[in-house]
C-alpha cells in the first residue's frame, strides 16, 4: 500500500471499538459540538446504523489504518452526510479525499451537511468538495449551550 493512501470500505464490526475511542476525544466532541456516548449507547447506535438499508456507511482507511467513518442517511425527507476522523488523522487532507471518494458512491442530490460555525476545518472540507452554505441554524446542546451551525448543500 502506498503512503498517504485514503480508501473507503464497508464498515466491519472490528471497526466499532476504534470509532468508539475516536468519539471520546474531548477536542473532537468540542469541534463537532456533539457529546461522546457511553460504550453501550454507542454500540447500540452503531448497531442501528449498520442494519439501516437506506443509509450508506463506510470506514475511512489511511495507509491501511482505520481513520474514521463517513455516512449518508435520509432524515426529514433530506439526505444528510456526516463523517468523523480520529484526531491523529486531522490536518492531512484525509477528510477531503474520503469525502470526494464518497461523493462518487453517493449520487443522491441534493445532499446536506450541518457544521457548527467554529468547525472551520470541516467547513473547508465540504466546500472543497462542492458544498455551499445554504443557511444557518441554532441548536441547544444537552448542557443547555446554544450552538450556531451552517447548513451546507451539494446540488
C-alpha positions in Angstrom: 0.0 0.0 0.0 1.3 3.4 -0.9 1.8 6.2 1.7 -1.0 8.8 2.1 -3.5 6.3 0.6 -7.1 7.1 1.5 -9.6 4.4 0.8 -13.2 3.6 1.8 -14.5 0.1 2.6 -17.6 -1.4 4.2 -17.8 -1.0 8.0 -16.7 -4.1 9.9 -17.7 -4.9 13.5 -14.0 -4.7 14.4 -14.1 -1.0 13.4 -16.6 -0.1 16.1 -14.2 -0.1 19.1 -11.9 2.2 17.1 -14.9 4.5 16.3 -15.9 4.4 19.9 -12.4 5.5 21.1 -12.3 8.3 18.4 -15.5 9.8 19.7 -14.2 10.0 23.3 -11.6 12.6 22.5 -12.6 15.9 24.1 -11.2 18.1 21.3 -13.2 16.1 18.8 -16.5 16.4 20.7 -15.9 20.1 21.2 -15.1 20.6 17.5 -18.3 18.7 16.4 -20.4 20.1 19.3 -21.6 16.5 19.7 -21.2 14.7 23.0 -19.5 11.4 23.2 -21.7 8.4 24.1 -21.1 5.8 26.8 -19.9 2.5 25.3 -23.2 0.6 25.5 -25.2 3.5 23.9 -22.5 4.0 21.2 -22.6 0.3 20.2 -26.4 0.3 20.2 -26.4 3.4 18.0 -24.0 1.8 15.6 -26.0 -1.5 15.5 -28.9 0.5 14.2 -26.8 2.3 11.7 -25.3 -0.9 10.3 -28.7 -2.5 9.7 -30.3 0.5 8.1 -30.7 -0.5 4.5 -31.4 3.2 3.5 -28.1 4.5 4.8 -24.7 4.4 3.2 -21.8 3.9 5.6 -18.1 3.4 5.0 -14.9 3.1 7.1 -12.2 5.6 6.1 -8.8 4.0 5.9 -5.5 5.9 5.8 -2.5 3.8 4.9 -4.5 0.8 5.9 -5.4 2.1 9.4 -9.0 2.9 10.4 -9.0 6.7 10.3 -12.8 7.2 10.8 -16.1 6.8 9.2 -18.4 8.6 6.7 -22.1 8.1 6.2 -25.2 9.3 4.5 -28.8 8.9 5.6 -32.2 10.2 5.0 -33.7 12.5 7.6 -36.8 14.6 7.4 -37.0 14.0 3.6 -33.4 15.2 3.1 -30.3 13.2 2.5 -27.6 14.1 5.1 -23.9 13.4 5.2 -21.6 13.2 8.2 -18.1 12.0 9.0 -15.8 11.6 11.9 -12.0 11.2 11.9 -9.7 10.3 14.8 -7.8 13.3 16.0 -4.4 11.8 14.9 -5.7 11.9 11.3 -6.7 15.6 11.3 -5.0 18.1 9.0 -3.7 15.6 6.5 -6.3 16.0 3.7 -7.8 12.7 4.6 -11.4 14.0 5.1 -11.3 15.8 1.8 -10.1 12.8 -0.1 -12.6 10.5 1.7 -15.5 12.8 1.0 -14.6 13.2 -2.6 -14.5 9.4 -3.0 -17.7 9.0 -1.0 -19.5 11.5 -3.3 -18.5 9.2 -6.3 -20.5 6.5 -4.5 -23.4 8.6 -3.2 -25.1 10.0 -6.2 -28.1 11.4 -4.3 -28.6 15.2 -4.7 -29.2 17.5 -3.1 -27.1 16.4 -0.2 -26.9 18.3 3.1 -24.4 18.7 5.9 -24.7 20.5 9.2 -21.5 22.0 10.6 -21.1 24.1 13.7 -19.7 27.5 12.9 -16.5 27.1 14.9 -15.5 23.9 12.9 -13.6 25.8 10.2 -11.8 22.6 9.1 -15.0 20.7 8.3 -16.4 23.7 6.5 -13.4 23.8 4.3 -13.5 20.1 3.6 -17.2 20.3 2.5 -16.6 23.5 0.4 -13.6 21.9 -1.4 -15.9 19.1 -2.4 -18.6 21.5 -3.8 -20.9 22.1 -0.9 -22.1 25.7 -0.5 -23.6 27.4 2.6 -27.3 27.3 2.2 -28.4 28.6 5.5 -27.8 28.9 9.2 -29.4 27.3 12.3 -29.1 27.0 16.0 -29.5 24.1 18.4 -29.3 23.6 22.1 -26.8 21.1 23.4 -27.7 18.7 26.2 -25.8 21.0 28.7 -28.0 24.0 27.6 -25.4 25.7 25.5 -26.8 27.2 22.3 -24.7 26.4 19.3 -24.8 28.0 15.8 -24.3 26.0 12.7 -24.2 26.3 8.9 -26.3 24.1 6.7 -24.3 23.3 3.6 -25.8 21.8 0.4 -24.4 20.0 -2.6 -26.5 20.1 -5.7 
